[in-house]
């Protein structure tokens, strides 16, 4: 998905979903979900982090149809339901320079106190993934096996673009001229001339 399209979708989702509570989670494949926010007309938030085609948009289906299509909830899905299920969506936003969407929920605990939790939807091709974050943006759980720093449980979340930028700055310092760098994760990146 392209940056501009994601931004437009997030704007529409913000209008439709902010203030609503997360209900049932349908896991449709190991990497795709339909999230019920109680929208009229059988509408659900569809999220796919399949690296070949990461997606995020509203679908229209009957709940019975989704139940038939759904697979058993994975360990991650059960944790997502436990940590953010029933939570009120208070914000949805896209990171300015990344294909990363953050859903922020207000969760009421057993003692009546509120805290925040986030679902981060990383729509970044091979690095596409779903993360659960605590109030301080520390990763508590992840759907796919993560690679790199800022993507591991227990770490402060960093989008893949932030890691590439840090790596680029390490590869190229002023006065080095032109060079071709190969980051540890495999893709080539051209470094400009100084």
Secondary structure, DSSP 8 states (H G I E B T S, - for coil): --HHHHHHHHHHHHHHHTT-B---EEEEETTEEEEEEEETTTEEEEEE--TTS-EEEEEE--HHHHHHH-----HHHHHHHHHHTT-EEEEEEE-TTSSEEEEEEEEE-TTS-EEEEEEEEE--GGG-EEEEE-TT-BEEEESS---STTSSTTSB---HHHHHHHHHHHH--TT---EEEE-TTS-EEEE---
